[in-house]
Amino acid sequence: MHKTVGDKATGEAKRLATVCKVQKLLPGDARMFDGMCRIATQVMHADASVVAFMGEYDQVFLGRDGVSVGAVPRSFPISLLQQRLIHIADLRDFDGSADCPLVDGRLDSFRGALSVPITFEGQPVGLMSCYFRTVLDGVSPDAVARLADLAGIVERLIVQEAALTAIARAAVLAIDGTTGD
């Protein structure tokens, strides 16, 4: 079955709605994701790591290590979120990355990237990414497995934190005697 332009637009709208939903469900201070990024940086021998939600126009960092900002413009097509692994050997040669402040030197000058999609309720909502200051020519199967394992932990943390937030909100509404509508 072939997907039409309308199907893709509907799928992207659903994905963006899921991104919005999970962002609202997570607490504002989610330091455990910074910790996961620190672990990823060390385990992957990277220079920086992020857990990013992929919005329509930007990447919002839920967690970060080695990156000083909380968001950057989204610089690649959402279709990449359908891949199990995104390996970009040289970000400077990748379409759209030339204007990214993490690549062009405004914030940093990363060259290589390795990313694994993060899903929530079956929708790809973001990435766990490791950035390298050197070109990333080859990636071992072990490195891919380690990053996928870390991304899986991040997915479970997102589900856990979203559920705890939903329970807390329901409890507050029950105590207040309101319905939340």
Rosetta silent file (secondary structure, phi, psi, omega in degrees, C-alpha in Angstrom):
SEQUENCE: MHKTVGDKATGEAKRLATVCKVQKLLPGDARMFDGMCRIATQVMHADASVVAFMGEYDQVFLGRDGVSVGAVPRSFPISLLQQRLIHIADLRDFDGSADCPLVDGRLDSFRGALSVPITFEGQPVGLMSCYFRTVLDGVSPDAVARLADLAGIVERLIVQEAALTAIARAAVLAIDGTTGD
SCORE:     score description
SCORE:     0.000 S_00000001
   1 L     0.000  132.668 -179.004    0.000    0.000    0.000 S_00000001
   2 L   -92.994  139.612  176.754    1.349    3.410   -0.966 S_00000001
   3 L   -85.822  138.169  177.307    1.128    6.361    1.397 S_00000001
   4 L   -97.250  171.062  179.159   -0.321    9.514   -0.038 S_00000001
   5 H   -59.526  -39.941  178.236    0.581   13.074    0.850 S_00000001
   6 H   -62.091  -40.605  177.808   -2.592   13.280    2.980 S_00000001
   7 H   -61.996  -42.214 -179.889   -1.614   10.130    4.884 S_00000001
   8 H   -65.664  -41.225  178.969    1.824   11.600    5.623 S_00000001
   9 H   -64.332  -42.547  178.732    0.297   14.889    6.786 S_00000001
  10 H   -64.576  -41.807  178.407   -2.161   13.041    9.040 S_00000001
  11 H   -63.621  -39.941  179.467    0.665   10.883   10.423 S_00000001
  12 H   -69.784  -38.015  177.362    2.808   13.946   11.143 S_00000001
  13 H   -62.612  -41.324  178.555   -0.115   15.721   12.835 S_00000001
  14 H   -65.424  -42.136  179.057   -0.633   12.655   15.049 S_00000001
  15 H   -62.161  -45.756  179.740    3.086   12.505   15.845 S_00000001
  16 H   -64.479  -36.958  176.967    3.172   16.207   16.755 S_00000001
  17 H   -63.785  -37.854  178.367    0.069   15.797   18.946 S_00000001
  18 H   -68.326  -40.337  176.609    1.844   12.952   20.772 S_00000001
  19 H   -58.872  -47.513  179.894    4.969   15.113   21.233 S_00000001
  20 H   -60.623  -44.239 -179.209    2.792   17.874   22.708 S_00000001
  21 H   -60.626  -48.588 -176.679    0.975   15.411   24.966 S_00000001
  22 H   -69.027  -34.322  177.303    4.135   13.866   26.406 S_00000001
  23 H   -63.602  -37.217  178.793    5.741   17.282   26.926 S_00000001
  24 H   -71.199  -28.388 -177.555    2.711   18.355   28.973 S_00000001
  25 H   -82.880  -18.399 -177.808    2.831   15.149   31.016 S_00000001
  26 L   -89.006  144.771  177.898    6.483   15.414   31.997 S_00000001
  27 L   -66.984  153.497 -179.706    7.577   17.509   34.955 S_00000001
  28 L   -63.434  -31.733 -178.599    9.500   20.688   34.166 S_00000001
  29 L  -108.037   94.029 -177.278   12.507   19.500   36.143 S_00000001
  30 L  -115.776   66.700 -175.412   13.474   16.118   34.749 S_00000001
  31 H   -62.581  -22.322 -179.006   17.112   15.859   35.835 S_00000001
  32 H   -62.145  -25.828  178.904   17.164   12.111   35.394 S_00000001
  33 H   -74.318  -31.925  171.429   17.325   12.708   31.635 S_00000001
  34 H   -62.794  -40.550  178.143   20.480   14.803   32.093 S_00000001
  35 H   -62.652  -41.699  177.242   21.872   11.832   34.001 S_00000001
  36 H   -62.473  -36.957  178.068   20.983    9.474   31.157 S_00000001
  37 H   -67.728  -38.818  176.167   22.799   11.828   28.788 S_00000001
  38 H   -61.203  -42.279  177.656   25.894   11.822   31.017 S_00000001
  39 H   -62.690  -45.597 -179.641   25.838    8.025   30.950 S_00000001
  40 H   -60.772  -42.784  179.469   25.421    8.012   27.151 S_00000001
  41 H   -58.925  -44.406 -178.754   28.330   10.435   26.711 S_00000001
  42 H   -71.206  -49.216 -175.839   30.598    8.192   28.766 S_00000001
  43 H   -63.733  -36.628 -176.770   29.431    4.822   27.440 S_00000001
  44 L   -91.896   -0.457 -176.841   29.543    5.949   23.810 S_00000001
  45 L    54.191   42.396 -178.667   32.835    7.888   24.206 S_00000001
  46 L   -95.845  171.686  175.763   30.991   10.898   22.789 S_00000001
  47 L   -95.616  -19.656  178.925   31.580   14.599   23.340 S_00000001
  48 E  -162.080  157.666  176.364   27.919   15.354   24.047 S_00000001
  49 E  -145.545  148.982  176.742   24.535   13.633   24.293 S_00000001
  50 E  -140.918  152.615  164.227   20.938   14.795   24.238 S_00000001
  51 E  -110.713  115.275 -172.733   17.438   13.440   24.660 S_00000001
  52 E  -123.299  136.323  167.448   15.435   15.604   22.274 S_00000001
  53 E   -86.137  136.733 -177.825   11.775   15.976   21.418 S_00000001
  54 E  -100.877   99.105  177.876   11.365   16.621   17.715 S_00000001
  55 L   -82.939 -171.262 -179.434    8.825   19.380   17.213 S_00000001
  56 L   -65.772  -38.160 -175.843    7.641   20.853   13.967 S_00000001
  57 L  -122.732  -16.552 -178.847   10.488   23.372   13.832 S_00000001
  58 E  -138.591  167.572  171.619   12.879   22.591   16.678 S_00000001
  59 E  -105.379  118.581  178.753   14.551   19.991   18.792 S_00000001
  60 E  -102.816  123.601 -174.883   13.798   20.612   22.474 S_00000001
  61 E   -85.404  113.532  175.078   16.294   18.958   24.779 S_00000001
  62 E   -75.544  -34.997  176.367   14.657   17.114   27.643 S_00000001
  63 E  -141.670  152.809  179.665   18.115   16.069   28.812 S_00000001
  64 E  -158.201  152.796  173.731   21.595   17.092   27.780 S_00000001
  65 E  -146.068  123.432 -179.876   25.268   16.656   28.542 S_00000001
  66 L    84.347    6.224  177.981   27.949   18.712   26.821 S_00000001
  67 L  -127.160  129.645 -172.275   25.390   21.009   25.171 S_00000001
  68 L   -90.143  -11.043 -176.205   24.669   24.389   26.762 S_00000001
  69 L  -108.332  162.177 -178.621   21.283   25.224   25.198 S_00000001
  70 L   -94.460   -9.182 -179.676   17.814   23.769   25.701 S_00000001
  71 E  -163.474  154.172  172.601   16.745   23.752   22.048 S_00000001
  72 E  -141.155  159.405  175.540   17.984   24.190   18.487 S_00000001
  73 E   -60.105  141.750  177.239   16.180   24.432   15.155 S_00000001
  74 L   -69.638  128.526 -172.435   15.268   21.015   13.757 S_00000001
  75 L  -116.898   13.296  178.380   17.724   20.394   10.959 S_00000001
  76 L  -148.264  161.370 -175.787   16.650   17.107    9.387 S_00000001
  77 L   -69.581  143.335  178.991   13.534   15.446    7.997 S_00000001
  78 H   -61.719  -24.960 -179.578   11.153   13.689   10.373 S_00000001
  79 H   -56.958  -23.999  178.091   11.224   10.664    8.057 S_00000001
  80 H   -64.938  -22.476  179.813   14.556    9.758    9.680 S_00000001
  81 H   -67.100  -11.782  178.289   12.647    8.906   12.866 S_00000001
  82 H   -81.770  -11.080  179.897   11.418    5.778   11.085 S_00000001
  83 L   -85.469  149.243  178.121   14.956    4.353   11.053 S_00000001
  84 L   -71.332  -32.371 -178.954   16.237    2.150   13.860 S_00000001
  85 L  -142.206  136.095  175.600   19.580    3.966   13.828 S_00000001
  86 E  -115.891  111.259 -179.431   20.595    7.325   12.412 S_00000001
  87 E  -115.434  114.573  178.149   24.326    7.482   11.732 S_00000001
  88 E  -114.330  105.740 -175.793   25.607   10.748   10.300 S_00000001
  89 L   -61.917  -47.105 -178.991   29.320   10.441    9.660 S_00000001
  90 L  -134.960  107.417 -177.547   29.844   14.164    8.959 S_00000001
  91 H   -60.668  -27.124 -179.555   27.120   16.601    9.967 S_00000001
  92 H   -68.896  -22.052  178.556   28.592   19.294    7.721 S_00000001
  93 H   -94.904    0.171 -175.762   27.742   17.156    4.681 S_00000001
  94 L   -92.823  129.695 -179.577   24.207   16.417    5.876 S_00000001
  95 L   -52.042  129.231  175.743   21.341   18.396    4.316 S_00000001
  96 L    90.688  -19.957 -176.320   20.016   21.041    6.692 S_00000001
  97 H   -79.127  -16.890 -176.944   22.773   20.749    9.284 S_00000001
  98 H   -58.137  -31.561 -178.780   24.844   23.599    7.874 S_00000001
  99 H   -95.289    2.153 -179.090   22.661   26.121    9.728 S_00000001
 100 L   -76.066  127.830 -178.613   22.479   24.158   12.988 S_00000001
 101 L   -64.512  -15.166  176.046   24.248   26.034   15.817 S_00000001
 102 L   -84.164   -8.699 -177.974   25.662   22.738   17.122 S_00000001
 103 L  -113.433  -38.734 -171.185   27.424   22.199   13.810 S_00000001
 104 L   -85.774    1.819  175.369   28.314   25.630   12.429 S_00000001
 105 L    97.351   -9.204  178.402   30.297   26.800   15.449 S_00000001
 106 L   -63.703  -39.939  177.056   27.803   29.277   16.959 S_00000001
 107 L  -113.463  -33.263  179.757   27.355   26.949   19.951 S_00000001
 108 L  -169.406  178.911  179.193   29.750   24.159   19.143 S_00000001
 109 L  -134.114   73.562  176.924   31.276   22.313   16.226 S_00000001
 110 L   -82.828  146.391 -178.889   30.168   18.709   16.282 S_00000001
 111 L  -110.679  -48.103 -177.723   30.971   16.612   13.238 S_00000001
 112 E  -108.061  155.148  178.352   29.527   13.130   13.758 S_00000001
 113 E  -145.734  145.811  175.290   26.233   11.986   15.239 S_00000001
 114 E  -134.999  123.666 -174.530   24.641    8.716   16.222 S_00000001
 115 E  -135.453  151.094  174.909   20.951    8.700   17.157 S_00000001
 116 E  -128.614  131.369  178.806   18.201    6.270   18.072 S_00000001
 117 E   -63.539  149.535  174.799   14.507    7.257   17.886 S_00000001
 118 E  -114.917  131.991 -179.229   12.451    7.505   21.075 S_00000001
 119 E  -115.639  156.797  174.041    8.789    6.547   20.922 S_00000001
 120 E  -144.083  126.158 -177.642    5.776    7.247   23.113 S_00000001
 121 L    51.649   40.936  175.991    2.438    5.522   22.565 S_00000001
 122 L    79.115   -0.805 -179.231    3.780    4.068   19.318 S_00000001
 123 E  -106.785  137.943  174.734    4.763    7.445   17.862 S_00000001
 124 E   -74.099  112.640 -175.197    8.361    8.553   17.242 S_00000001
 125 E  -106.375  -14.769 -177.425    8.603   11.661   19.408 S_00000001
 126 E  -175.037 -162.291 -176.383   12.329   12.291   19.580 S_00000001
 127 E  -139.001  148.736  161.396   15.869   11.055   19.613 S_00000001
 128 E  -105.120  117.705 -173.551   18.601   10.004   21.958 S_00000001
 129 E  -125.145  142.341  171.223   21.676   11.371   20.210 S_00000001
 130 E  -113.799  135.216 -179.773   25.398   11.302   20.800 S_00000001
 131 E  -114.171  145.029 -177.153   27.547   13.973   19.170 S_00000001
 132 E  -128.345  144.227  178.973   31.222   13.713   18.320 S_00000001
 133 L   -81.815   -3.751  177.823   33.750   16.420   17.448 S_00000001
 134 L  -117.178  162.054  174.857   35.272   14.115   14.854 S_00000001
 135 L   -63.621  137.960 -175.630   33.849   12.475   11.751 S_00000001
 136 L  -107.260   82.916 -174.899   32.161    9.233   12.783 S_00000001
 137 L   -67.335  -56.768 -175.728   33.101    6.815   10.017 S_00000001
 138 L  -119.042  151.797  178.362   32.266    3.447   11.505 S_00000001
 139 L  -132.533  127.743 -179.088   29.982    2.305   14.296 S_00000001
 140 L   -76.870  152.558  174.792   30.299   -1.077   15.955 S_00000001
 141 H   -57.587  -33.177  177.986   27.251   -3.291   16.548 S_00000001
 142 H   -64.810  -41.377  178.499   28.075   -3.098   20.273 S_00000001
 143 H   -63.678  -41.864  178.094   27.894    0.710   20.205 S_00000001
 144 H   -61.674  -44.373 -179.857   24.538    0.552   18.434 S_00000001
 145 H   -63.553  -41.317  179.183   23.238   -1.933   21.017 S_00000001
 146 H   -62.813  -45.308 -179.509   24.430    0.246   23.923 S_00000001
 147 H   -66.368  -39.758  177.442   22.745    3.358   22.519 S_00000001
 148 H   -63.526  -39.850  177.036   19.536    1.415   21.792 S_00000001
 149 H   -61.754  -45.084  178.999   19.552    0.073   25.369 S_00000001
 150 H   -63.898  -41.017  178.077   19.937    3.594   26.768 S_00000001
 151 H   -63.329  -37.569  176.821   17.156    4.902   24.512 S_00000001
 152 H   -62.773  -39.910  176.541   14.929    2.071   25.770 S_00000001
 153 H   -64.438  -42.519  178.108   15.582    3.142   29.366 S_00000001
 154 H   -60.370  -42.968  178.232   14.738    6.739   28.418 S_00000001
 155 H   -59.431  -43.596  179.430   11.455    5.561   26.865 S_00000001
 156 H   -66.551  -37.298  176.427   10.541    3.717   30.059 S_00000001
 157 H   -64.387  -39.810  178.394   11.436    6.774   32.165 S_00000001
 158 H   -62.288  -46.976  179.182    9.209    8.956   29.970 S_00000001
 159 H   -60.624  -45.986 -179.604    6.296    6.537   30.389 S_00000001
 160 H   -60.915  -49.577 -178.378    6.898    6.345   34.151 S_00000001
 161 H   -65.241  -39.180  178.041    7.148   10.124   34.621 S_00000001
 162 H   -63.944  -42.187  179.437    4.097   10.764   32.404 S_00000001
 163 H   -65.459  -43.316  178.799    2.058    8.229   34.392 S_00000001
 164 H   -62.402  -39.731  178.082    3.130    9.714   37.736 S_00000001
 165 H   -64.856  -43.592  179.425    2.190   13.202   36.523 S_00000001
 166 H   -63.072  -41.263  178.325   -1.222   11.993   35.325 S_00000001
 167 H   -64.721  -43.506  179.844   -1.856   10.255   38.669 S_00000001
 168 H   -62.748  -42.459  178.875   -0.800   13.354   40.620 S_00000001
 169 H   -64.441  -41.990  178.652   -3.088   15.584   38.556 S_00000001
 170 H   -63.615  -38.937  179.031   -6.016   13.191   39.020 S_00000001
 171 H   -65.057  -43.106  178.648   -5.384   13.116   42.778 S_00000001
 172 H   -62.190  -43.609  179.209   -5.336   16.914   42.993 S_00000001
 173 H   -63.967  -39.155  178.898   -8.572   17.119   41.019 S_00000001
 174 H   -65.886  -41.129  179.009  -10.185   14.489   43.275 S_00000001
 175 H   -65.310  -42.014 -179.790   -9.094   16.335   46.399 S_00000001
 176 H   -74.189  -17.570 -178.130  -10.382   19.634   44.996 S_00000001
 177 L    76.632   21.640  178.183  -13.622   17.985   43.922 S_00000001
 178 L  -107.854  168.162 -179.100  -13.260   19.197   40.342 S_00000001
 179 L  -101.994  -15.050  179.512  -13.281   17.260   37.099 S_00000001
 180 L    85.492    5.823  179.945  -10.490   19.115   35.300 S_00000001
 181 L   -80.220    0.000    0.000  -12.661   20.042   32.294 S_00000001
